[in-house]
Amino acid sequence: MAVPKKKVSKARRDKRRSNVWKLPIPGMTKCPKCGEYNLAHRVCKACGFYKGEEIIKKEA
């Protein structure tokens, strides 16, 4: 069975557990049609528009 040869210091352990290397939240943009927040470069889930064109038919 694998056993550590030496104790891992608190600093080394905490560096590994830190959130520095994790990715930030994705960019959110406001839809120009309805004003809802959605992910950039994606069809708006609220109104169905993307770049001024209706992609998904939504009932009002």
N, C-alpha and C positions, 0 to 999 in steps of 0.2 A: 504494500500500500504506500502511496506517495505521502511523504511527510515533509513539511517545510524545514529547511536546514537552519534558518534563522528567523527571529521574530520580525514581523513587518511593523515598522514604526508607525506611530499615529499620523504623522505628516504624510507618509507614503500612502497609507490606507485612505486618508481623507482626500488626498489629491485624486485618487482613483474614483471615489464616490461623489466628487464634486459635479456640479451641473455645467461647468465651463465648456465641455466638449459637446454637449447636447445641442441639437439644432434649435434655432429660434422658431417662434410661431410663424406660420405662413402669412404672406402679405394679404391683407383684406382691403378691398376697394368698395366704394359705394356705387351702386348701379345708377347710371344716369337717367334711366326711365322711372324707376320706382323708389330709389333711395335706399334700398335694402343693402346690407353688407354681404359680400360674397367673396370667394377666392378669385384672385386675378386670373384672367384668360380662361374663364369658364362661363357657361350659360347661367344667367340668374335663375335661381329656383323659384323666386316669387313671381316674376313676370314672363320668363321664358325668352328674354331678348339677349343678344350678344352682338356687339359692334353695330347697334342700330337695326339689326334684322331680327325678326321673330323666328326663333328656331323651334321652340316648343309652344304649341297652342295651349293657352291658359284661359280659363273662364274667369271673368271678373266678378 
